[in-house]
Amino acid sequence: MDQREHLQTLSDIKKMMERSSRFISLSGLSGVSAGITAIIGAVIAYSWMHDYYAQWDANGAFSLQAFNSLRLRLISLAGIVLVIALAGGMYFTWRRARKNGLSIWDATARKVVVNMAIPLATGGAFIAALLYNDNHLEPLVAPTCLVFYGLALVNTSKYTLSDVKYLGIAEIILGLLNMFLLRKGIYFWTLGFGVLHILYGIIMWWKYERTGTKD
Amino acid sequence: MNPIGNLNKIFESRIRLGVMSILMVNEEINFNDLKQMLEVTDGNLASHLNTLEENGFLKVHKGFIGRKTNTTYSITKAGEKAFKSHLAALEEMLKFMQ
């Protein structure tokens, strides 16, 4: 065995350790598509909210019916945006995994999903309780989403690209800021789920995928 | 001191080297995931795993998920120590050659 062979061995070891402990197929493009979906959703939500306030002004009084209808529509819209963003993200990640000849559903992918699901499910239940209690806690929904989503990303970053951690920290900071500026949730959402995802996605794509290297 | 004195013959097979590398960074891992990551056949992987187990470098846990067997592997203290000194020997050797 000569020196080159030993160097090769060491780099094989490093690669095996990376590949087996981190999910590296996560595509930057999935961030971009999720961000675009979020912004489209935010524009629709904004126009609905605008109509709601216009109607309020026209009536000159608060209408419980109009409020409940807006609430229901906004919750459904958020659900639809989430599904589309997830589907887009999975598509781009699947495409990248296939290109690199990696399997998308392996031990590392399972770790990512489990570690993401725990804080996300906690956040989801927490938000469901905020809405269920019906004590005008709606303004807390947007910051809570951002904070729990950020925590989920930080938690997941141990098992995927470590850059995810910085995205997570940024989301947490936005969520906390939003707590001090309640009722501006739509702007924070657009920034956190839209702009940040697009920025993150472009950076990741630039860093890892542009050159078409294997990892 | 002989720089290659600490190189371990057992880790000269690429598959065994791969298994050890993977187990160094994962608490435990099952047979199918190992197979997927190393891109080897069942029989080939099984025989290498046997060698590593016989040398006391890895622990085998036989379990079930439903009715399907799920065998997981983890590294032993001795395995970790042996692999680390193998790595150190490799690095030492590279330094020695420069």
Boltz contact constraints between the chains, C-beta under 6 A:
constraints:
  - contact:
      token1: [A, 3]
      token2: [B, 97]
      max_distance: 6.0
  - contact:
      token1: [A, 6]
      token2: [B, 90]
      max_distance: 6.0
  - contact:
      token1: [A, 6]
      token2: [B, 94]
      max_distance: 6.0
  - contact:
      token1: [A, 10]
      token2: [B, 90]
      max_distance: 6.0
  - contact:
      token1: [A, 13]
      token2: [B, 21]
      max_distance: 6.0
  - contact:
      token1: [A, 16]
      token2: [B, 18]
      max_distance: 6.0
  - contact:
      token1: [A, 16]
      token2: [B, 21]
      max_distance: 6.0
  - contact:
      token1: [A, 16]
      token2: [B, 22]
      max_distance: 6.0
  - contact:
      token1: [A, 17]
      token2: [B, 21]
      max_distance: 6.0
  - contact:
      token1: [A, 17]
      token2: [B, 25]
      max_distance: 6.0
  - contact:
      token1: [A, 20]
      token2: [B, 22]
      max_distance: 6.0
  - contact:
      token1: [A, 20]
      token2: [B, 26]
      max_distance: 6.0
  - contact:
      token1: [A, 20]
      token2: [B, 37]
      max_distance: 6.0
  - contact:
      token1: [A, 21]
      token2: [B, 25]
      max_distance: 6.0
  - contact:
      token1: [A, 21]
      token2: [B, 26]
      max_distance: 6.0
  - contact:
      token1: [A, 103]
      token2: [B, 36]
      max_distance: 6.0
  - contact:
      token1: [A, 106]
      token2: [B, 36]
      max_distance: 6.0
  - contact:
      token1: [A, 107]
      token2: [B, 33]
      max_distance: 6.0
